[in-house]
Amino acid sequence: MTSASALLDLTDPAVVADPYPSFARARAVAPVQWHEGSGLWLAFTHTESNAVLRDRRLGRIWKDKEPESRFESFNLIHRNAILEMEPPHHTRLRRLISTAFARGHVERLRPWVEDLAGRLVDGLVERSAGSEPVDLLTGVAEQLPVAVIAELLGVPDVDRPLLRPWSNAIVKMYEYDRTRQREEDAERAADEFVAYLRDLAAERRKKPGEDLVSHLVTVRDDSVTDQGGATLTEDELVTTCILLLNAGHEATVNVTGNGTLALLRNPDQLQRLREDRSLLPTAIEELMRFDSPLQLFERTATEDVEIGGVTVTEGQKIAALLGSANHDPAVFEAPETLDVGRSENPHISFGAGVHFCIGAPLARVELQATFGALLDRTSSLALGGEPVRRPEFVMRGLADLPVVLTR
């Protein structure tokens, strides 16, 4: 059995800071390897990671965290999540959510998102004034996606500051080195978030608006007869809203931070983007590939499955290492080079198969608005100090990104 444990310590600060050299060494050994530290098979190559995401014999099989009495709300929001379901229940839930999304929410929000991005960048530029370092994360990256999700869901302005702390606490549960305190914080946040959304859903039933919660409350799929109902249960509705915030804003924050840092460390590509704004859509895809916001996605074998020359036995877990797959030289020419004009870019940062990110169109709108505003409303953008990386492997992002901006 080829073991990746010696090549990849997921808790090593050096690996967390820059996992890509370790990925390259592991890819040269074998496409799929056992990782003793996490008790997982790990897929390092693009082909095998793609297979992990698409093979229907590999599913998202949720098992409640134990003891269940400690994780009642955390388990509830995962037990009912589309991300943790397989067909036919996944099919039913995704169709209902897609029907609600299809009412034009993303395009409805585009002008609002672009205006907000511009205002946030203007505020940051004013504070920096071409000389003072300001934090791009707190000033723009963290504010915009939370505001967008809140606007999408119809969360009142006064309640919006609650959302990011709840999300931050919950997603810490996905790391492999979490403490008991983090577990308790995650459960408390999940409990408060669930209670809040139950109240919000009750209000929308009485007084619906044009927000997504109102549409999720009323959405129906009349083609469904025997797969759990033609409407969302309250638990499914609550879970869907939480998933949209957790998955949606974490990814956008991390792409904004990781991507801006990548551009600052590759000034030729930043200048290329300034000179040719038509490259912005391909640049966003390249930034997602170059430093992936989510590094690992687990699946469980529902029967024995051969992937990359190894057999994943029924009940075992295998994870696609998205960042490693996105740097596979068998698929990407010069994968360690940032190329904002890269046209052949089959990155899997949004996943693949039935679990492809349902919020991908909204994420792209947010990212294009943010980077567009940074380019349009500044004449120069430079590092204002050493960035601080968050000490987590799975959700890859920065804690602090000091920049100096000139109007």
N, C-alpha and C positions, 0 to 999 in steps of 0.2 A: 504493500500500500504506500503510494507516494504521499508524504506528509508535508503540508505547507507551514506547520507550526514553527519550524526553525527559520523559515523565510519571512514570516509575516506575524508579528505580535501586534494584535489590534489595539493593545493598550500602551504600546511603546510611544512616548511623546515624539520621537523622531519619525515614526511611521504616520502618526496622526498629522504631523506637520507637513510631510510629503510622502504619501504612500506609493507614488508612481515608480520610483526605482525598485521598490520591493515587488511591485506587481510585475515589472519587466523581468526580474530574476525568476519569479515563480512561473511566468508564462513560458520561459525557456526550458523549464523542467517538465511540466505536464499541463494540459489544458484544464484538468479537474484534479483537485487534491483534497485529502482529508485534513481538517484543521482541528487538532485536539483541543486547543484552548476554547473554542466556541462549540465544539461538538457538531460541526457542520462539514459537508462537502462544499468546497468553494470552486466556482467556475471562473477561470481567469481570462479566457479568450472570448472574442466577440461571438463566434459561432456557438460555443457551448453556453454562454450566458443567454444568448437569444433563444436557444433551445430550452433552457430552464424556464424562461418567461412564457414560452409558447406551448410547450408540451402539455397536453391535457391530462396526462398521467401524473403531473406534478401540480398540486393544488395549494391554495391557501386554506389550511385547515386550522381554524382557531381553537385553541384550548385555553380555558379560563386560567388566569394566573392564580396560584394558590399561596396561602389559604384564601378561599373565595370571600371570606368575611372581611378580609383586608382590602380587597380589590373589587368591591361590588360595582361601583360606577365605572371604573376603568374597564372591567370585563364587559359591562353593558354596551359601552360605546364601540367595542371591537366585535362583540358577538353579532351585532346588527349592522356592521359596516360592509359596504360593497367590496372594499379591499380585502376583506377576510372571507369572502363567499366564493363559491363555485357554481356553475350552472346546475340546475335551472334557477336557483334562487338569485344568483348573480344576474342572470339574464333579465329576470323580472324587475329587479331593483334598478339595474342600469337603464332599462327602457323607461321606467318612470322618471328617473332623474334626468335623463336625456330629453324627455318630453318637456319637462319644466324648463331646462336650459334652452330648448329650442324656441322659446318665446322671445328670443332676441336679446337676452340679458347681456351677452358679451358686447355686441355692437351698440346696445343702448348705453353702456358704460364707457365706450372708447373715448368720446370727447371729454367726459368727466375725468377719466384717468389721465389723459394728456394734460388737462388743465391743472390737475393736482400735482402731477410730476413737475410741471413748470414752476408752480408756486413753491414747492418744496426746495427745488434746486435754487431758485432765486433767493430764498431765505438763507440757504447755506452759503451762497456766493456773497451775500451781504455781510454775513458774520465773518467770512474768511478775508474778504477784501484784498485778495492777492498776496497776503502775507501770513495770516493767522491760520494754523491748522485747525480743521473742524472734522468731526467724525461723520463720515458718509453714512454709516450704518444707522445711527440714531437720528441723523438729520433727514435722511431720505429712505434708505433701504428698508428699515423696519416700519416706518410710518405708512408708506404707500400701500403695500399689499394688505395690511390689516384694515386700512381705511376702505380699500376696494371691496374686500370680503364683507365688511360691515355694511357698506352701501348696497352690495348685492343682496345680502340677507335682510336688509331693512332694520339693522340694529340702531336704536336712537343714539344720537351723538354723545349724550351724557354717559352711556354705557360702554362706549368703544374702548376706553382705556383698560377695561377688564380683559379684553380678548387675548392680547399677546401674552400676558403673564400666565393665563390658563394654558394656552398652547405650548409655551416654553416648558412648563412643568410637565405636561403630559408626554411630550416627545422625548424627554430625558429617559423615559422607561425603555426606549428602543436601544439604548447603549448596553454594552456588555460589562461595563465596570461600574454600574450604578450602585449607590449606597442605599441603605434602608431609609434615610432621610429623603432621598430623591423619590423613592417609591411612595412614601407617605405624602409628599408634596404632589405627586402625580395623581394619586387617588383623591386628594382634597380638591384639586383643580377640576378633575373630571366630575366630581359630585356637584360642585358649584356651577360648572358649565351646563351640565344636564338640567339642573333645576332652573337655571336662567332660560334655557331654550324651551323648556316645557311651558313656562309662563309666556314667552314670546309667541309660541305657536298658538296658545290659547287666545291671545289677543288677536292674532291674524285670522283665526276662525270667526271671531266676532266682527272684525273690521279688516277685511282683506285689502291689500294695496297692490302695487306693481312690483313688489320685491319677490325674491326667490322663495322665501319662507311661505308667503301667501300662495304661491303657485305650487309648492310642494304639499301644502295642506290640502289643496283641491285637485291635484293631478290625478287622472285616472287612466288606466290601460284596460279597455274593455275586451281586449283579446285574451286577457288572462282569466282563466276559469278555475285552475286547480293547482296553482303554484304559490299559494299563500295570500291571494287577494289582489284586487285590481287597484288598490290604493296603498300608500305608505302607512305602516303603523306609526304610532307616535315615537316609539323607540327608534325606528328606522329613520324617521324625519330628523330627530335630534342628532343621531349618529352621523347622518349625511352632512348636516351643518357643521358639526365639529370636524369631520374629515376634511371638508372644504377649507376650513381655516387652517388646521394643522398641516395638511399636505400642501395646500396652496401657498400659504404665506411663508412657511419655512423654506420651500424651494426657491421662491422668488427673492427672498432676503439673501439667501446664500449665493444664488447666481449673480445678484447685483454686487455683493461684496467680492466674491471670488473672481468674477469677470472684470470688475474695475481694477482689481489688483493685477490681474493678468495683462490688461491693457497698459497699465502704468509700468509694468516690468518689460513690456514689449512696445516701446514708444513708436517704433516704425508702424506698427499695426494701428495704434491710436491715431497717428497722423493720417494713415491711409483712410481710416474711417471718417475723419474730419473732412478730408478732401473729396470723398465719394460717399455721400449719405445713402445712396442706393444699396450699399453693402450692409446696411443695418440689419435686415432680416437674416442674412447668412451669418453675420457676426454674432447675433444672439444664439443661433444654433451652435456655432463654434465655441462660444463661451460656455455653453452647457456641456459640450463634449470635453473641452480642455480641462476643466476642473469641476467635476460632477457634484451637484449639491447633495445627492443621495448616493452613497457608495455601495450599499448592499441591500438586496431584496431576497427574502427567504421564500422557499416553497417546500412542500412536503410530498414525498412519494406516496401515491395511493396504491401503487403496485410496484414491483421491481422494474426499474428503468435504467437503461444503459445510456450514459452521457459521457462523451469524451473518453471512452475506453474503460470506464469504471461502472460498477453496478450500484446504484442507489436503491437500497432495499426498502420495501414497504414500511412506512412509518419514519424513515430517516429524512433529515432535512438537507437541502442543498440550496446554496445561495448564489445568485448571479452577482459578481463584483462589477458593478456598472462602470466605475472609474477605470478599472483594468480593461474591460471590454472596449471602452471608448478610446483606449490608447493602444489597441492591438495593431501592430504594423502590417498584419496580414490583410487588414481592411482599410486602414487609414495611412495614406502616404505621409511620411515624416510626422508621426503622431505627437511627438514632443514639441512640435513647432506650432505656435499660434498663427492661424491663417484666417483672417476675418472674411476672406473671399472664398473659403473652401466650399465648393459646390457639391462634391460627393461627400455627404456627411450623414451616414446612417447611424447616428448615435442613438443610444437606448436610455438616455437620461429620463425620458418620460415613460419608460417601461416598454412593453410590447404585448401583443396578444390581447386576450379579453380584459386584462387589467391595465391596458394603456390608459394613461392619465386622462380622466374625463375633463379636468380643468386646464388641459394644455392650451387651448385657444385663449383663455383668459390670461394665463401666465405669459404667453407671447405678447399680448397687448400691453401688459404691465411692464415687461422688460423693454419692449421697443419704446414705450413712452418714457421710461426712466433714462435709458441710455441716449435716446433722442434729445431729451431735455438737457442732459449733461453736455452734449455736443453743441446744441443750439444756443445755450445760455452761458457758455464759458468760452474764453479765448485760450485759456490754458488750464490744465489739470495735472497736479503733481502730488507725489507722496509728501506728507507733512510729518512723517515719523515712521517708526517701525510698527507694522500692523500686528495685532494680537489675534492668534487663531484660537478658536474654541477647542477645548480638550476632548472632543468626541470624534470618533471615527465614522460612524454610520451617517449622521447628519453633518456633512462637511461644510464648515462655514467659519467666518471671522467674528470675533467679539468686538473688534475695534479696527477702524480703517481711517487713520488721519490723512486728510488731503488738504491741499491749498488750491483754491479756485480763484480765477480772475474773470471778471465780468467780460 
